Amino acid sequence: MTMNFNTANQTFRQLLGNGLTYHVPPFQRDYSWTEDEWDDLWQDVLGLFTEDGELAHYLGYLVLQSADNRRFDIIDGQQRMTTLSLMMLAGMAYLEELVEAGLDAENNHRRKEQLQGSYIGYVDPVTLAPRSKLELNRHNNRFYQTYLAPLEPLPQRGLNSSEHLLRKGFIWFKEHIKAKFEEKPDSGQQFVTMIDSLVDRLFFTVITVTDELNAFKVFETLNARGVRLSATDLLKNYLFSLISAADIHDLELKVLEERWEHIVGLLGSESFPEFLRVFWNSRNRLVRKAELFKTIRRHIGNREQAFVLLRDLDNCADVYAALRDPGDASWNGPERTALKQLLMFNVRQPLAMLMACHQRFFEADRTGFARILRAVAVISFRYNVICNLQTHEQERLYNGIARKASEGAYAHPNEVISALGAVYPDDRQFKAAFSEKEMRTTNSRNKKVVRYILFEIERQSSGRSFDVESATYSLEHILPERAGVDWSYIDEPRQERLLYRLGNMTPLEAGSNREVGNAGYEPKREAYRNSDFQLTRAVAEHYDTWDEQKLDARQQQMANVASAVWRVEFND
């Protein structure tokens, strides 16, 4: 079949000029980017304006379908287009705040209007109706058009999960723009100067097709190529081209091929790029995923360097695989426990550092290595799970420690643990965050983490260990997830706020949990009195009713216990 499509590189400014509009088809998947992707994009933007920054940043393929070359359906690339729109809207809201603060108000108002017309929407000259340059899918468009595009106050309740992400993304970019440009008389001018340069330096490879069948054919082809021509294949082709540049014996090449296949076979082609980044960052200056292949090409330029890299990758692949698998036979009990926790928390930032520390200390001082592992698990719980702090600076610190460990700068594991103190939230910060922490247990990972937290607090309080994996015990919400009339004394908006607070959750025997179901507090209290869990019996003993004040008090007490459970001593 002939595929009727055009391909061209276009800047963000070119894409949104000349009255063109973009529509996400109604049944395309919802907006799904989170802080990791926002931060990646923001760091790429900032990187363009550093002293040795690149001239442009490539945003990949944008696949569009159009019948008239004025209205385009976005077949692939909607996450990137939507996020760029969020960043522009956040910038407009920032300019609006400068206007309200009386800072160069008239000019900043004009700047905001200019951004609106150029990148968000315009008034149709015939009908005088507002026209948005971007329309999202059926689950996201109402929120985008009603609140985001006109910069109306954003609701917090009644949103679906992707609308929550749109809201959070807008706020995230606004805070980061504000942090960079501050609130000064020339802030608006500085910001718009950056944007005016940025829109000419962000570019896509735009593939435009003229009918729906061709659009999806192109999309499928690109995806298929993406799987085959991955970072794994790019690196292999590059390294083997260096190695084969001079005469090489077939047997030697066969050995190298087998070494490569061992690595990819052990990790899988999809996991290889992440391993490659972890390996590189364990020995070199921190590099982000988008820059990895380019950085390696810059550092590995001849066949000797290619040989060394291939050998080192092979030697480290087993360690990486083991760090991602707590069940690996090489681990002992304490090491396995810490790695299980990191996996449960879904925290990957320390992997490069752990790989470097494994190489430096595992054979020489295994007890010390286990202490590093435990410290990292505790810090990940405090920093990432409870305090939910920025991972960018954390990863930078881990990278610094990894490089020092690789260079042999640390003589003792205690020096590593001491260096980790820079990303250890102190008790005051940790308790404050824990006292307010909410974890939606509709998510299976969150449910697992909450069970783990409660069982650990129980162990600290009563000295008894319960099997956190056992189906004998369940997670009880004191104020139930489907509260009936017995709970009507707490109004619905407050119920929503309290439901997934840690203080509203307690472990309970599964049979008792089924019996009390969504009952009122008094029947539940009777069940709690008979529980094996001290943490649960204490609810019945100390609280004759259940409301926000009681929940706050309980969660603060839990925070005090938690600060003793998840603790690193830095003075050894």
C-alpha positions in Angstrom: 0.0 0.0 0.0 1.3 3.5 -0.9 1.6 5.6 2.2 0.7 9.2 1.5 2.6 11.3 4.0 5.0 14.3 4.3 7.9 14.5 6.8 9.5 17.8 7.9 11.3 19.2 10.9 9.3 22.0 12.5 9.9 24.2 15.5 7.3 24.8 18.1 6.7 28.3 16.8 6.1 26.9 13.2 3.7 24.3 14.4 1.4 26.8 16.2 1.5 29.6 13.6 -1.0 30.5 10.9 -4.2 29.6 12.6 -3.5 25.8 12.7 -5.3 23.7 15.3 -4.5 20.4 16.9 -7.0 17.8 18.2 -6.4 14.7 20.3 -8.8 12.1 18.9 -11.6 11.4 21.5 -10.5 7.9 22.3 -6.8 8.5 22.5 -5.3 7.7 25.9 -5.6 10.3 28.6 -2.8 12.6 29.7 -0.4 10.6 31.8 2.9 12.5 32.3 4.1 13.0 35.9 6.8 14.9 37.7 9.6 12.8 36.3 8.7 13.7 32.7 7.9 17.4 33.6 11.3 17.6 35.3 13.1 16.0 32.3 11.5 18.5 29.9 12.2 21.5 32.2 15.9 20.5 32.6 16.1 20.2 28.8 14.7 23.7 28.5 17.1 25.1 31.1 20.0 23.2 29.5 19.5 25.2 26.2 20.3 28.4 28.1 23.4 27.3 29.9 26.9 28.5 28.8 27.7 25.4 26.8 24.0 24.5 26.0 23.0 23.1 22.7 21.5 25.3 20.0 18.2 23.2 19.8 16.4 20.4 21.6 14.8 17.6 19.6 11.4 16.4 20.9 11.0 13.4 18.6 8.3 12.4 16.2 4.9 14.1 16.0 2.5 12.1 13.8 -0.4 14.1 12.5 -3.4 13.4 10.3 -5.2 16.0 8.3 -7.5 16.4 5.4 -7.0 20.2 4.9 -3.6 21.0 6.4 -5.2 23.4 8.9 -6.9 21.1 11.4 -4.7 18.2 12.6 -5.4 15.1 14.6 -2.5 14.2 16.9 -1.9 10.4 16.3 1.4 10.4 18.3 2.9 13.1 20.4 -0.1 14.4 22.4 1.7 14.0 25.8 4.5 16.3 24.6 2.2 18.9 22.9 -0.1 19.0 26.0 2.8 19.4 28.3 4.3 22.3 26.3 0.8 23.9 26.4 0.8 23.5 30.2 4.2 25.2 30.4 2.9 28.1 28.3 -0.2 28.4 30.4 1.9 28.4 33.6 4.0 31.1 32.1 0.9 33.2 31.3 -0.4 32.7 34.9 3.0 33.8 36.2 2.8 37.0 34.0 -0.7 37.6 35.4 0.7 37.4 39.0 3.3 40.0 38.1 0.5 42.2 36.7 -1.4 41.8 40.0 1.7 42.7 41.9 2.1 45.9 40.0 5.4 44.8 38.4 5.7 46.4 34.9 1.9 45.7 34.8 1.0 47.2 31.4 3.8 45.5 29.5 3.4 42.1 31.3 -0.3 42.2 30.4 0.6 42.7 26.8 3.2 39.9 27.0 0.6 37.5 28.4 -1.9 38.4 25.6 0.8 37.8 23.0 1.6 34.3 24.4 -2.1 33.6 24.5 -2.7 34.5 20.9 0.5 32.8 19.6 0.4 29.5 21.5 -2.9 28.9 23.3 -5.8 30.3 21.3 -7.1 33.3 19.4 -10.4 35.0 18.5 -11.9 33.9 15.2 -12.0 37.1 13.0 -15.3 36.0 11.4 -17.4 34.7 14.3 -15.4 36.5 17.1 -15.6 33.2 19.0 -12.6 32.1 21.0 -10.7 29.3 19.2 -8.3 27.0 21.1 -5.2 25.8 19.2 -5.3 22.5 21.1 -8.2 20.3 22.0 -7.7 17.2 24.2 -9.5 13.9 24.3 -13.0 13.3 25.7 -11.7 12.9 29.3 -9.4 15.9 29.4 -10.8 18.6 27.0 -13.5 19.9 29.3 -11.1 20.6 32.1 -8.5 22.1 29.6 -11.0 24.4 27.9 -13.0 25.4 31.0 -10.2 26.0 33.5 -6.7 25.8 32.1 -6.9 27.7 28.7 -8.8 30.7 30.2 -6.7 30.6 33.4 -9.7 30.2 35.7 -9.3 29.0 39.3 -8.6 25.2 39.2 -11.0 22.9 41.1 -9.5 20.2 43.3 -12.5 17.9 43.7 -14.5 15.9 41.2 -11.6 15.4 38.8 -10.6 12.2 37.1 -7.0 11.0 37.5 -5.7 12.6 34.3 -7.3 15.9 35.1 -5.5 15.8 38.4 -2.3 15.3 36.5 -3.1 18.3 34.2 -3.8 20.4 37.3 -0.6 19.3 39.0 1.5 19.8 35.8 0.3 23.4 35.4 1.1 24.2 39.1 4.4 22.4 38.8 5.6 24.5 35.9 4.2 27.7 37.4 6.2 27.1 40.6 9.4 26.3 38.6 9.0 29.4 36.4 8.4 31.5 39.4 11.5 30.1 41.2 13.7 30.8 38.2 12.5 34.3 37.3 11.3 35.5 40.8 9.1 38.6 41.1 11.2 41.6 40.0 10.4 44.6 37.7 12.2 42.9 34.8 11.0 39.3 35.5 8.4 39.3 32.8 10.7 40.6 30.2 13.4 38.0 31.2 10.8 35.2 31.0 9.3 36.2 27.6 12.8 36.6 26.2 13.5 33.0 27.1 10.2 31.8 25.7 10.8 33.8 22.4 14.1 32.0 22.0 12.8 28.6 23.2 10.0 28.3 20.7 12.5 28.4 17.8 14.8 25.9 19.5 12.4 23.1 20.3 11.7 21.1 17.2 9.9 17.9 16.1 10.1 15.6 13.1 6.5 16.1 11.9 5.0 13.3 9.9 1.7 14.4 8.3 -0.6 11.8 6.7 -3.9 12.4 4.8 -6.1 9.5 6.0 -6.7 7.7 9.2 -5.5 4.3 8.0 -2.2 5.7 6.9 -1.8 7.6 10.2 -2.0 4.5 12.3 0.1 2.5 9.8 2.9 5.1 10.3 2.3 5.1 14.1 2.7 1.3 14.2 5.7 1.3 12.0 7.4 3.9 14.2 6.6 2.0 17.3 7.9 -1.2 15.8 11.1 0.5 14.7 11.4 2.0 18.2 11.4 -1.5 19.7 13.9 -2.8 17.2 16.1 0.2 16.8 16.3 0.9 20.6 19.2 2.5 22.6 20.4 -1.1 23.0 20.8 -1.6 19.2 22.2 1.9 18.7 25.0 1.2 21.2 25.7 -2.2 19.9 26.0 -0.9 16.3 28.3 1.9 17.5 30.6 -0.2 19.7 30.9 -3.0 17.1 31.6 -0.5 14.3 34.5 0.8 16.4 35.8 -2.7 17.2 35.5 -3.8 13.6 37.2 -0.7 12.2 40.5 -2.6 12.3 41.2 -6.2 11.5 39.6 -8.5 14.0 39.6 -12.3 14.1 36.2 -13.9 13.6 36.6 -15.9 16.8 37.3 -12.7 18.8 34.2 -11.1 17.3 32.2 -14.2 18.2 33.4 -13.9 21.8 32.3 -10.2 21.9 28.9 -11.1 20.4 28.4 -13.8 23.1 29.4 -11.2 25.8 26.8 -8.8 24.4 24.1 -11.5 24.2 24.8 -12.4 27.8 24.1 -8.9 28.9 21.0 -8.4 26.9 19.8 -11.9 27.7 20.3 -11.3 31.4 18.5 -7.9 31.5 16.2 -8.0 28.5 16.4 -5.5 25.6 13.9 -3.1 27.3 15.8 -2.9 30.6 19.2 -2.5 29.0 19.0 1.3 28.4 18.2 1.8 32.2 21.1 -0.5 33.2 23.4 1.5 30.8 22.5 4.8 32.4 22.9 3.4 35.9 26.3 1.9 35.0 27.5 5.2 33.4 26.3 7.3 36.3 28.0 5.0 38.7 31.4 6.1 37.3 30.8 9.4 35.5 29.1 12.7 35.8 25.3 12.4 36.0 23.7 12.1 32.5 20.0 12.1 31.8 18.4 9.4 29.6 18.0 11.7 26.6 21.7 12.6 26.5 23.1 9.1 27.3 23.9 7.8 23.8 25.4 11.1 22.8 27.5 11.3 25.9 28.9 7.7 25.4 29.8 8.5 21.8 31.7 11.5 23.0 33.7 9.5 25.6 34.1 6.2 23.7 35.9 7.0 20.4 38.2 4.1 19.6 38.3 0.3 19.6 40.3 0.0 22.9 37.7 2.2 24.8 34.9 0.1 23.2 36.5 -3.1 24.4 36.9 -1.8 27.9 33.3 -0.5 28.0 31.9 -3.8 26.8 34.0 -5.8 29.3 32.9 -3.5 32.2 29.2 -3.7 31.1 29.4 -7.5 31.2 31.0 -7.5 34.6 28.4 -5.1 36.1 25.3 -6.6 34.5 25.0 -9.3 37.1 25.3 -6.8 39.9 22.6 -4.6 38.4 20.2 -7.6 37.9 20.8 -8.6 41.5 20.1 -5.0 42.8 16.7 -5.2 40.9 16.0 -8.7 42.3 15.8 -9.1 46.1 15.4 -12.8 45.6 18.8 -13.2 44.1 20.9 -15.9 45.8 23.8 -13.5 46.4 22.0 -11.5 49.1 21.7 -12.2 52.8 18.7 -11.4 55.0 19.3 -7.7 55.8 20.4 -6.9 52.2 17.3 -8.7 50.8 15.0 -6.7 53.2 16.5 -3.3 52.1 16.3 -4.2 48.4 12.7 -5.4 48.8 11.8 -2.0 50.3 13.5 -0.1 47.5 11.5 -2.1 45.0 8.3 -1.6 46.8 8.9 2.2 47.1 9.7 2.2 43.3 12.8 4.2 44.0 15.6 3.9 41.4 17.7 7.0 42.1 20.2 5.2 44.3 21.0 2.4 41.9 24.1 3.9 40.4 25.5 4.7 43.9 24.7 1.2 45.1 26.4 -0.4 42.1 29.6 1.7 42.9 29.4 0.8 46.6 28.9 -2.9 45.8 32.1 -2.8 43.7 34.0 -1.0 46.5 32.7 -2.6 49.7 30.8 -5.9 49.0 33.9 -8.1 49.2 36.0 -5.9 51.5 33.4 -5.0 54.1 30.1 -6.8 53.5 28.5 -5.7 56.8 29.3 -2.1 55.9 27.7 -2.5 52.5 24.6 -3.9 54.2 24.5 -0.7 56.4 24.7 1.5 53.3 21.8 -0.5 51.8 19.7 0.0 54.9 20.5 3.7 55.1 19.4 4.1 51.5 16.2 2.3 52.1 15.4 4.5 55.2 16.3 7.7 53.3 14.1 6.6 50.3 11.2 6.1 52.7 11.7 9.5 54.4 12.7 11.5 51.4 10.7 9.9 48.5 7.7 8.1 50.1 6.7 10.4 53.0 8.2 13.8 52.3 7.9 13.4 48.5 10.8 15.8 47.9 12.4 16.6 44.5 14.4 13.7 43.1 16.7 15.8 40.9 19.0 17.1 43.6 18.9 13.7 45.4 20.1 11.9 42.2 22.9 14.5 41.8 24.1 13.8 45.4 23.9 10.0 44.8 25.9 10.5 41.6 28.6 12.4 43.5 28.9 9.6 46.1 29.0 7.0 43.3 31.9 8.7 41.5 33.9 9.0 44.7 33.2 5.4 45.6 34.3 4.3 42.1 37.5 6.4 42.4 38.3 4.8 45.7 37.9 8.1 47.6 36.0 6.4 50.5 38.0 4.2 52.8 35.0 3.1 54.9 31.3 2.6 54.4 30.7 5.1 57.3 32.0 7.9 55.0 29.3 7.0 52.4 26.6 7.0 55.1 27.8 10.3 56.4 27.6 11.8 52.9 24.0 10.6 52.6 23.1 12.8 55.5 22.6 15.7 53.0 19.4 14.0 51.7 18.1 12.7 55.0 15.0 14.6 56.1 15.4 15.4 59.8 12.8 14.3 62.4 11.0 17.7 62.4 10.5 17.6 58.6 9.7 13.9 58.5 7.2 14.0 61.4 5.5 17.0 59.9 5.1 15.3 56.5 4.1 12.0 58.1 1.4 13.7 60.2 -0.3 14.9 57.0 0.5 12.0 54.7 -2.3 10.6 52.5 -1.9 7.5 50.4 -4.7 6.4 48.1 -5.0 2.7 48.6 -7.0 2.3 45.4 -3.5 1.9 43.9 -2.1 -1.5 44.6 1.5 -0.2 45.2 0.2 2.3 47.7 -1.8 -0.4 49.5 1.3 -2.5 49.8 3.3 0.4 51.2 0.6 1.4 53.7 0.5 -2.3 55.0 4.2 -2.2 55.3 4.1 1.1 57.3 1.4 -0.1 59.7 3.0 -3.5 60.3 6.4 -1.8 61.0 4.8 0.6 63.5 3.0 -2.3 65.1 6.3 -4.2 65.4 8.0 -1.1 67.0 5.1 -0.5 69.4 4.3 -4.1 70.5 7.4 -6.0 69.7 5.4 -8.5 67.6 6.0 -9.2 64.0 3.1 -10.1 61.7 3.5 -11.4 58.2 2.8 -8.4 56.0 2.1 -10.7 52.9 -0.5 -12.9 54.7 -4.1 -12.8 53.5 -5.1 -13.4 57.1 -4.8 -9.7 57.7 -6.4 -6.8 55.8 -6.1 -3.0 55.6 -9.0 -1.4 57.5 -10.2 2.1 56.8 -11.7 3.4 60.1 -13.8 5.9 58.3 -14.9 3.4 55.5 -14.4 3.9 51.8 -18.1 3.6 51.3 -19.4 5.4 54.3 -23.1 5.1 55.1 -25.5 7.2 57.1 -23.7 6.3 60.4 -20.9 8.6 59.2 -23.1 11.5 58.0 -21.9 13.7 61.0 -18.7 14.1 58.9 -19.6 16.0 55.7 -18.7 14.5 52.4 -15.9 16.9 51.4 -14.2 16.2 54.8 -14.7 12.5 54.4 -12.8 12.7 51.0 -10.0 14.5 52.8 -9.7 12.0 55.6 -10.3 8.7 53.9 -6.8 8.0 52.8 -4.9 9.7 55.6 -2.5 7.2 57.3 -4.2 7.9 60.6 -7.4 6.6 59.2 -5.9 3.2 58.4 -5.1 0.3 60.7 -4.4 -3.5 60.3 -7.2 -5.9 61.1 -7.9 -9.6 60.8 -9.6 -10.2 57.5 -12.7 -11.9 59.1 -13.3 -9.0 61.4 -12.8 -6.6 58.5 -15.5 -8.4 56.5 -17.9 -8.4 59.5 -17.7 -4.7 60.2 -17.6 -3.6 56.5 -18.9 -0.1 56.2 -20.5 0.0 59.7 -20.5 3.0 62.0 -17.7 3.6 64.5 -19.3 1.8 67.5 -19.5 -1.7 65.9 -16.1 -1.2 64.4 -14.7 -0.2 67.9 -15.9 -3.5 69.3 -14.0 -5.4 66.6 -10.9 -3.4 67.2 -11.0 -4.2 70.9 -10.6 -7.9 70.0 -7.8 -7.5 67.4 -4.4 -9.1 67.8 -2.8 -5.8 66.7 -1.9 -3.4 69.5 -2.1 -0.5 67.0 -5.7 -1.4 66.3 -6.8 -2.1 70.0 -5.4 1.4 70.9 -7.9 3.0 68.5 -10.8 1.5 70.6 -9.1 2.2 73.9 -8.3 5.9 73.2 -11.0 7.2 71.0 -14.7 7.1 71.9 -15.6 8.8 68.6 -13.9 9.1 65.2 -13.5 12.5 63.5 -10.8 14.7 62.1 -9.3 15.7 65.5 -9.0 12.1 66.6 -7.4 11.1 63.3 -4.9 14.0 63.5 -4.0 13.0 67.1 -3.5 9.4 66.1 -1.5 10.2 63.0 0.8 12.5 65.0 1.5 9.7 67.5 2.2 7.3 64.5 4.6 9.9 63.2 6.5 9.9 66.5 6.8 6.1 66.4 7.8 6.2 62.7 10.7 8.5 63.3 12.2 5.8 65.5 11.5 3.0 63.0 12.9 4.7 60.0 16.1 6.2 61.4 19.7 6.5 60.4 22.4 7.2 62.9 25.1 9.3 61.4 27.5 9.5 64.3 29.0 6.0 64.3 
